[in-house]
Amino acid sequence: MKTEDLIAALAVDCAPAPSRTVSRTLGLGLALGAVLSVAVMVLWLGVRADLMSAMSSGPFWMKFAYALSVAALGFGLIERLARPDGEGGIFGPMLLAPLAVMTALAIYQLWGVPEEVRMSLMLGATYKICALNIVMLSTPIFLGLFWALRALAPTRLTLAGAAAGVLAGAAGTFIYAFHCNESAAPFVVIWYTLGIAAVGTIGALLGRSLLRW
Amino acid sequence: MVRSLAGDGAAYATLLRRLNGHLRAYYLRRLGTSQAADAEDLLQETLIAMHARRSTYDTSRPFTAWVHSIARYKLIDHFRRNRRRAEEPLDDMEQLFSISNSNAVDARIDVDRLLQRLPQKTRRLVQDVKIRGLSTAEAAQKNSISESAVKVGVHRAIKSLGSEIQDEES
């Protein structure tokens, strides 16, 4: 095909492009994945029995605040990296802020208890499955975001994959928090972060091959 | 590009043609003229990719940066596919838009414009001898004048064009 013909053909197919496509497409991928993830959480893991009473406690909201702030930053990051000329900018380093706050809170809690109790604050009762469950609940969201990214135009594939992983991990954590009845900050900062980081790493590893266009 | 996104096909065609020149020069420069066919493939692939993903352009950001990122991505992808190492400097954005092989076209347009200023008969002589490359004898025969008349006509025409160009530049 001659390039001149190609240009003519492309120019004819020039329907008005919808605005805000990037955030819409990503939002759609995120939402579809989240619906599936919530279904898995409710049907398989089950919402924690004491949800109503827990809602009046601080630690309950602390977990959501942590997951939400990471997710919001992750979305800002991926929204930029989904564009060809996108740089992560301030959002990448900003991810350290919620982590720093949580770590400070965890250290403060560990400081205030006798030494024998510290280990249980860090391990809780569910440390063996926490990160694994987060990875599992993140998977549908992860797939949704990768699907969205493939329709967009990331040029830094590893970074974009990592951002998708962090966002999926944080969203999965948010959903998992409805099930998980751990409430200690040290537990949250260790195992929740581990889950999010694991999904982020998977995203970085898969980005280069799955996000090519 | 903003008008193209709003669905203005004519503006879009103009834009694509301009990009075409810039991109071809960009890829030819990177791949070398020995791989002109690859460069042409890459060029087409890039145009299609830009078309399919044109909604990822954020109108508040420089359009050239968006184009350059896609062009560069496609180039690196090409190297990767061909198992060659791609070491692309990040700061070569000006180059994409500073060189263009549309110069030849521009030069042609300039020549045509200058020729318009000559009287019609003289213009035909110059075109025959200097652009189409006919010999003096052929031109003389074609325009049914003597060979020396062709020589003199062409010589005067070139001289007057020369002084016009100098006037324009000064």
Interface residues (C-beta under 8 A of the other chain):
Chain A: M1 T3 L6 I7 A8 L10 A11 V12 D13 C14 A15 P16 A17 P18 S19 T21 V22 A82 R83 P84 D85 L152 A153 T155 R212 W213
Chain B: S4 L5 A6 G7 D8 G9 A10 Y12 A13 L16 R17 N20 R24 E40 L43 Q44 L47 I48 A49 H51 R53 R54 S55 T56 Y57 D58 R61 P62 A65 W66 H68 S69 I70 R72 Y73 D77
